[in-house]
Amino acid sequence: LEDPLESEAFILENIDFVCPTPGATQSVISLPSSPSRSSASDLEDFTMPLAKMLLDHYRHTMVTLFTPARVEAKSPWEAIYIPSLLSTVGEIGLAGDSSNAKVSLLFAVFAISAFSQSQSSSPAEQGYQDWNALGELYRERASRRLKQSLFNLSHDKAKKEKYNDILMALLSMVTICVGFSDVFLFADSLC
């Protein structure tokens, strides 16, 4: 029986081969030359190299910080969040979009990773000039997608979203608010 984390690691390590993006060899943050017509507007600048870098940082740095006391069982981030994130990346790569809650979770994780990079990297080490601005961009996108998901849920729209996806997105937004934002923003909105 194959360890799922090993297969996830294989996907992350080979994500450029599995789902290549235009301009991926030029720069980690290069924008695609022509966005997919089926992509949502907030996903038009989605690139696999940037997604891989932010997901790697989240998985190997942030998850370790979230679970300082290691036990034999997988942490919730390893057992629930990471598989959901990889699934969402695959859906975006293949279909150009995913559910609002799943994309909100992905954007929130990207924001957490970017904010963490801005706090831990010296300017010379940074592969991106302004991690904080990137974090704010993804925080705002995550908030917008989560609000849309909650609106659809409250108005009983036809497309149902999974409870776990909404809960993970909400908890990730709380992580942003508590760890990387002005806590008072949470009172006015979803951070």
Stockholm file with secondary structure:
# STOCKHOLM 1.0

chainA/1-191         LEDPLESEAFILENIDFVCPTPGATQSVISLPSSPSRSSASDLEDFTMPLAKMLLDHYRHTMVTLFTPARVEAKSPWEAIYIPSLLSTVGEIGLAGDSSNAKVSLLFAVFAISAFSQSQSSSPAEQGYQDWNALGELYRERASRRLKQSLFNLSHDKAKKEKYNDILMALLSMVTICVGFSDVFLFADSLC
#=GR chainA/1-191 SS CCCHHHHHHHHHHTHHHHSCCTTTTTCTTCCCSSCCTTSCGGGTTCCHHHHHHHHHHIIIIIHHHHCCSCCSSCCHIIIIIHHHHHHHHHHHHHHSCCCHHHHHHHHHHHHHHHHHHHHHCCTTTCSSSCHHHHHHHHHHHHHHHHHHHHHHHHTTCSSCCCHHHHHHHHHHHHHHHHHHSCTTHHHHSCC
#=GC SS_cons         CCCHHHHHHHHHHTHHHHSCCTTTTTCTTCCCSSCCTTSCGGGTTCCHHHHHHHHHHIIIIIHHHHCCSCCSSCCHIIIIIHHHHHHHHHHHHHHSCCCHHHHHHHHHHHHHHHHHHHHHCCTTTCSSSCHHHHHHHHHHHHHHHHHHHHHHHHTTCSSCCCHHHHHHHHHHHHHHHHHHSCTTHHHHSCC
//
